[in-house]
Amino acid sequence: MRIAFPVQHDLGIESIVYNHFGSAPVFLIVDGETSDISPVANRDQQHEHGACNPMRALDGWQVDTVIVGSIGGGALAGLNRMGITVHRSAARTIRENMALLAAGALAIIGLQGTCAGHGKDGGCAH
């Protein structure tokens, strides 16, 4: 299983999970079997809200799961169409979220839980 984590800075397994899928500078792809980590620059970072192209963002990498703080409806729908499950991060780091995923303790994000836009402070408008 390959798991994609959007992050601001590549600190390996100790990277902090980013709050927004589409605007994350980097994705770290974790191989669940080998624990290998591959950094992937977000190739779709400069898009309008709601127009994220997940496959462009992930630079064509095939993943099974995405773990993120928040995500827009368009990106979620695109990932789901590709058979990718999206979970809401429930901890700070990739390491902590990997443990929660293994324990079945990460919620799946549905369309009702997506980001509907950003406020003046940059926060998510749910």
N, C-alpha and C positions, 0 to 999 in steps of 0.2 A: 504494500500500500504506500502510495506517495501522498504526503500531506503538505499543502502550501500554507505558509504563514506570511502575511504582509508585515514588514518591519521597517522602521526608520533607519536603523543602523545594524549592520551584520556583526553580531557578537556571538555567532554560533548558537549553540543550544541555550545560551543565557540571553539571547535577544528578546527584547520586549515586543510583544505582539501589538501591532499598529491598530488604531481605532477605525480606519476606513480602508476598505479593500482597494478601490480605484485610485486613490491618491498616495498610496504607499510607494516610497522610492524603490524598495527592494522586496522581493519575495524569497524566502528561504524554503526550498523544497527538501523535506525530510523523508528519507526512505525508511519506512517503518520496520523493515526487516534487518537492514544493515546499520541503521542510524547515520548513514552518510548524509551530509547536508550540502546542497548546491545552491549558490546565490544566483538569482535571476533579476536583472534590472527590469523595472516596470516600463514596458514599451508603450503604454497607453496612459501615462500619468497625466498628461495635459489634455483632458477631455472635459466637455461640459457635463454638469451633474445630470445623471440619468442616461448618459451616452457611453458608458464604459463598455469596452469590448474585452471581455475576460480572456479570450484566447490570445489576443494581441498583448494584453497586459502580462500574461504568463509566458510570452514568447514561444508559444506552441508546446510547452511542456504538458504532458498528460499527467494529471493528478486525480486522485480519488476523492480527496477531502480538502476543504479550505477551513482554517480556523482563524477568525477575525473578530475584532471588537464590534464592528458595524459594517453594513454593506447596503448599497442602494438596490432598489427593486429590479432595475434593468440588469445589473451585474448578477444578482442572485438568480434571476430567471435564466440568464444566459448560461451560468454555471450548472444550474439544475437540468437544462436541456441537454447538456453534455454528460449528464449522469454523475455530476459532482455534488456531493453533500456538503453543505456549509453549516458549520457549528459556531456558536458564539463563544468567544474566549471567556473563560471564567477565572483566569489567573494572569499574572503579569508576564511570565516568561514562556518560551517554547517548551522548556523542560517541564514546567508545572502543568501546562496544557496537554502535553503528551501523556502524562500520568493520568490526568482526568479523562482524556479520551479513552485510554486503555481500560479505565474503570467504568466507562459508560456514563460519565457524569457531565458531559457537555451537551447543552441543548442545541437542537437543530433550529436554524433560523428559517422562519416562514415569511411569506410576503408581508404579513401584518407586522412583523418585527423589523422591517427595513428602514433605512434612513430616507426621509422624505425631502431632504434639503438641508442646507446649512444656515445657521443664524449668523448674525453679525460677529459673534465671538468665535465662529468656526465650529461651534458645537453642532451636534446632530439634531435635526428637527423631526422627532418621531411623532 
